[in-house]
């Protein structure tokens, strides 16, 4: 049976989407981005179809918690 994947965030631009994906990757959570922008050739489509960040269902709660937790203050 295939692993269930869930959308945990949507983004209007690639920069924010890649940053969130990098944060999850740094914390050991595998994620994927789903984009409907003609393979990057029509980035304006991201306004109509936001980039979706997906993770496995079992990692979803931890992934949301990681993304919702503010970074620690600089020392």
Protein Blocks (a to p, Z undefined) as FASTA:
>chain_A
ZZddddfbdcfbfklmmmmmmmmmmnopacdddddeegopammlmmmmccdddddfklmm
mmmmmmmpccdddZZ
